[in-house]
Structure formats: C-alpha cells, structure tokens
Amino acid sequence: MGTPDEVYRRPGNLFVAGFVGSPPINRIPLSRNERGHLAGGPFALHAPSGLDGATLGVRPEDLAVAAAGNGDPTEADDFRANVLRVEALGSEQRVHLDGPGEAGWVARASPARRVAPGDRVSVSVAWERSHLFGPHGRREEAAPRPIRQRGSR
C-alpha cells in the first residue's frame, strides 16, 4: 500500500492508476514490434526483457503542451495532436486532445498557456514520471525509455 501520494505517484497496477486521480491517467497499449521495441501510436520504447505487450500510462500533469509550429515534429516533441476542447478551471486548464492512439488524452496546463479547440499542438511526455504496465496490469519498476527517432512521429 502506501500513502495517498505514493499510491498516486507509483501505482502498483493499471487499475489503481486509473482509479486514483482526476482526470484519470492517460493510457495507450503497446506491443513488441519487428525491431524489438514496445510500440503504439507515435511511441517506440525500449522493451524490458520478456515483455511483449504493455500499457503506457501518463498522468495529465506529466504532459507539456506547446504550439506545434508549421514544420515537422522536433526532437523534443513526443507527439502532435489536435485540441478538441479546453476546460478552464481557474488555477489550471484541462486540454483534451485527439490522441495519441484510439482514445483521446487530457493534459493539465497553466491558464497562461493559450490553446483553443482546433489548435494543433506539440506534446512532450515527462518520461521519468510515466509508467509502464505489463500485460497483467502490474507496473514495471523502471520508467519507460523512449527510442528517439527524428521525424518518425
């Protein structure tokens, strides 16, 4: 078990990760690709030994949203998305995105970050605070490590 903060920051499994916190943790399924990486949507991660499938989990506050610009994604971008809607909550705003993957993701952002529905944004993941859950939902101890492939997103 642990304190509420420990359970939130290091959930033991995918159920707890989705149950604790609002908005819930963002997730995307990953499977081992032909290169041996765990891949899904725009992500390719180093695969822990013996892990052929997993779920990547990222808390909304661990996503950074910025204007996408006009060019190709940069090295710092983890993915690009369209803003579906913005919930202005005073001290924060929740930015609802159209991806990655099948389900939309939610990012928490400062109210100073100016985004509006229809904007194309660049999104960066705080990998050191993200989670990788194995096929049975148990959290892997090491944080996910992305494979950086310029221009592949």
Contact map, one row per residue, 1 for C-alpha under 8 A:
111000100000000000000000000000000000000000000000000000000000000000000000000000000000000000000000000000000000000000000000000000000000000000000000000000000
111111100000000000000000000000000000000000000000000000000000000000000000000000000000000000000000000000000000000000000000000000000000000000000000000000000
111111100000000000000000000000000000000000000000000000000000000000000000000000000000000000000000000000000000000000000000000000000000000000000000000000000
011111110000000000000000000000000000000000000000000000000000000000000000000000000000000000000000000000000000000000000000000000000000000000000000000000000
011111111000000000000000000000000000000000000000000000000000000000000000000000000000000000000000000000000000000000000000000000000000000000000000000000000
011111111110000000000000000000000000000000000000000000000000000000000000000000000000000000000000000000000000000000000000000000000000000000000000000000000
111111111111000100010000000000000000000000000000000000000000000000000000000000000000000000000000000000000000000000000000000000000000000000000000000000000
000111111110000010011000000000000000000000000000000000000000000000000000000000000000000000000000000000000000000000000000000000000000000000000000000000000
000011111110000000000000000000000000000000000000000000000000000000000000000000000000000000000000000000000000000000000000000000001000000000000000000000000
000001111111000000000000000000000000000000000000000000000000000000000000000000000000000000000000000000000000000000000000000000000000000000000000000000000
000001111111110110000000000000000000000000000000000000000000000000000000000000000000000000000000000000000000000000000000000000000000000000100000000000000
000000100111110110000000000000000000000000000000000000000000000000000000000000000000000000000000000000000000000000000000000000000000000001100000000000000
000000000011111110000000000000000000000000000000000000000000000000000000000000000000000000000000000000000000000000000000000000000000100011100000000000000
000000000011111111000000000000000000000000000000000000000000000000000000000000000000000000000000000000000000000000000000000000000000100011100000000000000
000000000000111111100000000000000000000000000000000000000000000000000000000000000000000000000000000000000000000000000000000000000000000010000000000000000
000000100011111111110000000000000000000000000000000000000000000000000000000000000000000000000000000000000000000000000000000000000000000000000000000000000
000000010011111111111001100000000000000000000000000000001000000000000000000000000000000000000000000000000000000000000000000000000000000000000000000000000
000000000000011111111001100000000000000000000000000000000000000000000000000000000000000000000000000000000000000000000000000000000000000000000000000000000
000000000000001111111001000000000000000000000000000000000000000000000000000000000000000000000000000000000000000000000000000000000000000000000000000000000
000000110000000111111101000000000000000000000000000000000000000000000000000000000000000000000000000000000000000000000000000000000000000000000000000000000
000000010000000011111111100000000000000000000000000000000000000000000000000000000000000000000000000000000000000000000000000000000000000000000000000000000
000000000000000000011111100000000000000000000000000000000000000000000000000000000000000000000000000000000000000000000000000000000000000000000000000000000
000000000000000000001111100000000000000000000000000000000001000000000000000000000000000000000000000000000100000000000000000000000000000000000000000000000
000000000000000011111111110000000000000000000000000000000011000000000000000000000000000000000000000000000000000000000000000000000000000000000000000000000
000000000000000011001111111000000000000000000000000000001111000000000000000000000000000000000000000000000000000000000000000000000000000000000000000000000
000000000000000000000001111100000000000000000000000000001111000000000000000000000000000000000000000000001100000000000000000000000000000000000000000000000
000000000000000000000000111110000000000000000000000000111100000000000000000000000000000000000000000000001000000000000000000000000000000000000000000000000
000000000000000000000000011111000000000110000000000000111000000000000000000000000000000000000000000110100000000000000000000000000000000000000000000000000
000000000000000000000000001111100000000100000000000011110000000000000000000000000000000000000000000000000000000000000000000000000000000000000000000000000
000000000000000000000000000111110000011100000000000011110000000000000000000000000000000000000000000000000000000000000000000000000000000000000000000000000
000000000000000000000000000011111000111100000000000111000000000000000000000000000000000000000000000000000000000000000000000000000000000000000000000000000
000000000000000000000000000001111111111000000010001110000000000000000000000000000000000000000000000000000000000000000000000000000000000000000000000000000
000000000000000000000000000000111111111000000000000000000000000000000000000000000000000000000000000000000000000000000000000000000000000000000000000000000
000000000000000000000000000000011111100000000000000000000000000000000000000000000000000000000000000000000000000000000000000000000000000000000000000000000
000000000000000000000000000000011111100000000000000000000000000000000000000000000000000000000000000000000000000000000000000000000000000000000000000000000
000000000000000000000000000000011111110000000110000000000000000000000000000000000000000000000000000000000000000000000000000000000000000000000000000000000
000000000000000000000000000000111111111000011110000000000000000000000000000000000000000000000000000000000000000000000000000000000000000000000000000000000
000000000000000000000000000001111001111100111110000111000000000000000000000000000000000000000000000000000000000000000000000000000000000000000000000000000
000000000000000000000000000001111000111111111000000000000000000000000000000000000000000000000000000000000000000000000000000000000000000000000000000000000
000000000000000000000000000111100000011111110000000000000000000000000000000000000000000000000000000010000000000000000000000000000000000000000000000000000
000000000000000000000000000100000000001111100000000000000000000000000000000000000000000000000000000110000000000000000000000000000000000000000000000000000
000000000000000000000000000000000000001111110000000000000000000000000000000001100000000000000000000110000000000000000000000000000000000000000000000000011
000000000000000000000000000000000000011111111000000000000000000000000000000001000000000000000000000000000000000000000000000000000000000000000000011000001
000000000000000000000000000000000000111101111100000000000000000000000000000000000000000000000000000000000000000000000000000000000000000000000000011100000
000000000000000000000000000000000000111000111110000000000000000000000000000000000000000000000000000000000000000000000000000000000000000000000001111000000
000000000000000000000000000000000001110000011111000000000000000000000000000000000000000000000000000000000000000000000000000000000000000000000001111000000
000000000000000000000000000000010001110000001111101100000000000000000000000000000000000000000000000000000000000000000000000000000000000000000000000000000
000000000000000000000000000000000000000000000111111000000000000000000000000000000000000000000000000000000000000000000000000000000000000000000000000000000
000000000000000000000000000000000000000000000011111000000000000000000000000000000000000000000000000000000000000000000000000000000000000000000000000000000
000000000000000000000000000000000000000000000001111100000000000000000000000000000000000000000000000000000000000000000000000000000000000000000000000000000
000000000000000000000000000000010000000000000011111111000000000000000000000000000000000000000000000000000000000000000000000000000000011000000000000000000
000000000000000000000000000000110000010000000010011111000000000000000000000000000000000000000000000000000000000000000000000000000000000000000000000000000
000000000000000000000000000011110000010000000000001111100000000000000000000000000000000000000000000000000000000000000000000000000000011000000000000000000
000000000000000000000000000011100000010000000000001111110000000000000000000000000000000000000000000000000000000000000000000000000001111010000000000000000
000000000000000000000000001111000000000000000000000011111000000000000000000000000000000000000000000000000000000000000000000000000001111010000000000000000
000000000000000000000000001111000000000000000000000001111100000000000000000000000000000000000000000000000000000000000000000000000111100000000001000000000
000000000000000010000000111100000000000000000000000000111110000000000000000000000000000000000000000000000000000000000000000000000111100000000000000000000
000000000000000000000000111000000000000000000000000000011111011000000000000000000000000000000000000000000000000000000000000010001110000000000000000000000
000000000000000000000001110000000000000000000000000000001111111000000000000000000000000000000000000000000010000000000000000000000100000000000000000000000
000000000000000000000011110000000000000000000000000000000111111000000000000000000000000000000000000000001111000000000000000000000000000000000000000000000
000000000000000000000000000000000000000000000000000000000011111100000000000000000000000000000000000000000011100000000000000000000000000000000000000000000
000000000000000000000000000000000000000000000000000000000111111100000000000000000000000000000000000000000011000000000000000011001100000000000000000000000
000000000000000000000000000000000000000000000000000000000111111110000000000000000000000000000000000000000011000000000000001111000000000000000000000000000
000000000000000000000000000000000000000000000000000000000000111111000000000000000000000000000000000000000011100000000000001111000000000000000000000000000
000000000000000000000000000000000000000000000000000000000000001111100000000000000000000000000000000000000010100000000000111100000000000000000000000000000
000000000000000000000000000000000000000000000000000000000000000111110000000000000000000000000000000000000000000010000000111000000000000000000000000000000
000000000000000000000000000000000000000000000000000000000000000011111000000000000000000000000000000000000000000000100011110000000000000000000000000000000
000000000000000000000000000000000000000000000000000000000000000001111110100000010000000000000000000000000000000000000001110000000000000000000000000000000
000000000000000000000000000000000000000000000000000000000000000000111110000000000000000000000000000000000000000000000000100000000000000000000000000000000
000000000000000000000000000000000000000000000000000000000000000000011111000000000000000000000000000000000000000000000000000000000000000000000000000000000
000000000000000000000000000000000000000000000000000000000000000000011111100000000000000000000000000000000000000000000000000000000000000000000000000000000
000000000000000000000000000000000000000000000000000000000000000000000111110000000000000000000000000000000000000000000000000000000000000000000000000000100
000000000000000000000000000000000000000000000000000000000000000000010011111110110000000000000000000000000000000000000000010000000000000000000000000001101
000000000000000000000000000000000000000000000000000000000000000000000001111110000000000000000000000000000000000000000000000000000000000000000000000001100
000000000000000000000000000000000000000000000000000000000000000000000000111111000000000000000000000000000000000000000000000000000000000000000000000111100
000000000000000000000000000000000000000000000000000000000000000000000000111111000000000000000000000000000000000000000000000100000000000000000000000000000
000000000000000000000000000000000000000000000000000000000000000000000000111111110000000000000000000000000000000000000000011100000000000000000000000000000
000000000000000000000000000000000000000001100000000000000000000000000000001111110000000000000000000000000000000000000000011110000000000000000000000000001
000000000000000000000000000000000000000001000000000000000000000000000000100011111000000000000000000100000000000000000000011100000000000000000000000000001
000000000000000000000000000000000000000000000000000000000000000000010000100011111100000000000000000100000000000000000001111000000000000000000000000000001
000000000000000000000000000000000000000000000000000000000000000000000000000000111110000000000000111100000000000000000001111000000000000000000000000000000
000000000000000000000000000000000000000000000000000000000000000000000000000000011111000000000000111000000000000000001111100000000000000000000000000000000
000000000000000000000000000000000000000000000000000000000000000000000000000000001111110000000011110000000000000000111111100000000000000000000000000000000
000000000000000000000000000000000000000000000000000000000000000000000000000000000111110000000011110000000000000000001100000000000000000000000000000000000
000000000000000000000000000000000000000000000000000000000000000000000000000000000011111000000011100000000000000000011000000000000000000000000000000000000
000000000000000000000000000000000000000000000000000000000000000000000000000000000011111100001111000000000000000000111000000000000000000000000000000000000
000000000000000000000000000000000000000000000000000000000000000000000000000000000000111110001110000000000000000000000000000000000000000000000000000000000
000000000000000000000000000000000000000000000000000000000000000000000000000000000000011111011100000000000000001000000000000000000000000000000000000000000
000000000000000000000000000000000000000000000000000000000000000000000000000000000000001111111100000000000000000000000000000000000000000000000000000000000
000000000000000000000000000000000000000000000000000000000000000000000000000000000000000111111000000000000000001000000000000000000000000000000000000000000
000000000000000000000000000000000000000000000000000000000000000000000000000000000000000011111000000000000000011000000000000000000000000000000000000000000
000000000000000000000000000000000000000000000000000000000000000000000000000000000000000111111100000000000001111000000000000000000000000000000000000000000
000000000000000000000000000000000000000000000000000000000000000000000000000000000000011111111110000000000001111000000000000000000000000000000000000000000
000000000000000000000000000000000000000000000000000000000000000000000000000000000000011110011111000000000111100000000000000000000000000000000000000000000
000000000000000000000000000000000000000000000000000000000000000000000000000000000011111000001111100000000111100000100000000000000000000000000000000000000
000000000000000000000000000000000000000000000000000000000000000000000000000000000011110000000111110000011110000000000000000000000000000000000000000000000
000000000000000000000000000000000000000000000000000000000000000000000000000000001111100000000011111000011110000000000000000000000000000000000000000000000
000000000000000000000000000000000000000000000000000000000000000000000000000000001111000000000001111100111000000000000000000000000000000000000000000000000
000000000000000000000000000000000000000000000000000000000000000000000000000000001100000000000000111111111000000000000000000000000000000000000000000000000
000000000000000000000000000100000000000011000000000000000000000000000000000000111000000000000000011111111000000000000000000000000000000000000000000000000
000000000000000000000000000100000000000111000000000000000000000000000000000000000000000000000000001111110000000000000000000000000000000000000000000000000
000000000000000000000000000000000000000000000000000000000000000000000000000000000000000000000000001111110000000000000000000000000000000000000000000000000
000000000000000000000000000100000000000000000000000000000000000000000000000000000000000000000000011111111000000000000000000000000000000000000000000000000
000000000000000000000000000000000000000000000000000000000000000000000000000000000000000000000001111111111100000000000000000000000000000000000000000000000
000000000000000000000000011000000000000000000000000000000001000000000000000000000000000000000001111100111110000000000000000000000000000000000000000000000
000000000000000000000010010000000000000000000000000000000001000000000000000000000000000000000111100000011111000000000000000000000000000000000000000000000
000000000000000000000000000000000000000000000000000000000011111110000000000000000000000000000111100000001111100000000000000000000000000000000000000000000
000000000000000000000000000000000000000000000000000000000001111100000000000000000000000000011110000000000111110000000000000000000000000000000000000000000
000000000000000000000000000000000000000000000000000000000000100110000000000000000000000000011110000000000011111010000000000000000000000000000000000000000
000000000000000000000000000000000000000000000000000000000000000000000000000000000000000000111000000000000001111110000000000000000000000000000000000000000
000000000000000000000000000000000000000000000000000000000000000000000000000000000000000101111000000000000000111111000000000000000000000000000000000000000
000000000000000000000000000000000000000000000000000000000000000000000000000000000000000000000000000000000000011111000000000000000000000000000000000000000
000000000000000000000000000000000000000000000000000000000000000001000000000000000000000000000000000000000000111111100000000000000000000000000000000000000
000000000000000000000000000000000000000000000000000000000000000000000000000000000000000000000000000000000000001111110000000000000000000000000000000000000
000000000000000000000000000000000000000000000000000000000000000000100000000000000010010000000010000000000000000011111010000000000000000000000000000000000
000000000000000000000000000000000000000000000000000000000000000000000000000000000010110000000000000000000000000001111110000000000000000000000000000000000
000000000000000000000000000000000000000000000000000000000000000000000000000000000111110000000000000000000000000000111110000000000000000000000000000000000
000000000000000000000000000000000000000000000000000000000000000000000000000000000111000000000000000000000000000000011111000000000000000000000000000000000
000000000000000000000000000000000000000000000000000000000000000000100000000000000110000000000000000000000000000000111111100000000000000000000000000000000
000000000000000000000000000000000000000000000000000000000000000000110000000000011110000000000000000000000000000000000111110000000000000000000000000000000
000000000000000000000000000000000000000000000000000000000000000011111000000000011110000000000000000000000000000000000011111000000000000000000000000000000
000000000000000000000000000000000000000000000000000000000000000011110000100011111000000000000000000000000000000000000001111100000000000000000000000000000
000000000000000000000000000000000000000000000000000000000000001111000000000011111000000000000000000000000000000000000000111110000000000000000000000000000
000000000000000000000000000000000000000000000000000000000000001110000000000111100000000000000000000000000000000000000000011111000000000000000000000000000
000000000000000000000000000000000000000000000000000000000100011100000000000001000000000000000000000000000000000000000000001111100100000000000000000000000
000000000000000000000000000000000000000000000000000000000000011100000000000000000000000000000000000000000000000000000000000111111100000000000000000000000
000000000000000000000000000000000000000000000000000000000000000000000000000000000000000000000000000000000000000000000000000011111100000000000011110000000
000000000000000000000000000000000000000000000000000000000000000000000000000000000000000000000000000000000000000000000000000001111100000000000011000000000
000000001000000000000000000000000000000000000000000000000100010000000000000000000000000000000000000000000000000000000000000001111110000000000010000000000
000000000000000000000000000000000000000000000000000000011110010000000000000000000000000000000000000000000000000000000000000011111111000000000011000000000
000000000000000000000000000000000000000000000000000000011100000000000000000000000000000000000000000000000000000000000000000000001111100000110011000000000
000000000000000000000000000000000000000000000000000001111000000000000000000000000000000000000000000000000000000000000000000000000111110000110111000000000
000000000000110000000000000000000000000000000000000001111000000000000000000000000000000000000000000000000000000000000000000000000011111111110000000000000
000000000000000000000000000000000000000000000000001011100000000000000000000000000000000000000000000000000000000000000000000000000001111111110000000000000
000000000000000000000000000000000000000000000000001011100000000000000000000000000000000000000000000000000000000000000000000000000000111111000000000000000
000000000000000000000000000000000000000000000000000000000000000000000000000000000000000000000000000000000000000000000000000000000000111111000000000000000
000000000000111000000000000000000000000000000000000001100000000000000000000000000000000000000000000000000000000000000000000000000000111111100000000000000
000000000001110000000000000000000000000000000000000000000000000000000000000000000000000000000000000000000000000000000000000000000000111111110000000000000
000000000011110000000000000000000000000000000000000000000000000000000000000000000000000000000000000000000000000000000000000000000011110011111000000000000
000000000000000000000000000000000000000000000000000000000000000000000000000000000000000000000000000000000000000000000000000000000011110001111110000000000
000000000000000000000000000000000000000000000000000000000000000000000000000000000000000000000000000000000000000000000000000000000000000000111110000000000
000000000000000000000000000000000000000000000000000000000000000000000000000000000000000000000000000000000000000000000000000000000001000000011111000000000
000000000000000000000000000000000000000000000000000000000000000000000000000000000000000000000000000000000000000000000000000000111111000000011111100000000
000000000000000000000000000000000000000000001100000000010000000000000000000000000000000000000000000000000000000000000000000000110111000000000111110000000
000000000000000000000000000000000000000000001100000000000000000000000000000000000000000000000000000000000000000000000000000000100000000000000011111000000
000000000000000000000000000000000000000000111100000000000000000000000000000000000000000000000000000000000000000000000000000000100000000000000001111100000
000000000000000000000000000000000000000000111100000000000000000000000000000000000000000000000000000000000000000000000000000000000000000000000000111110000
000000000000000000000000000000000000000000010000000000000000000000000000001000000000000000000000000000000000000000000000000000000000000000000000011111000
000000000000000000000000000000000000000000000000000000000000000000000000001000000000000000000000000000000000000000000000000000000000000000000000001111111
000000000000000000000000000000000000000000000000000000000000000000000000111000000000000000000000000000000000000000000000000000000000000000000000000111111
000000000000000000000000000000000000000000000000000000000000000000000001111000000000000000000000000000000000000000000000000000000000000000000000000011111
000000000000000000000000000000000000000001000000000000000000000000000000000000000000000000000000000000000000000000000000000000000000000000000000000011111
000000000000000000000000000000000000000001100000000000000000000000000000100001110000000000000000000000000000000000000000000000000000000000000000000011111
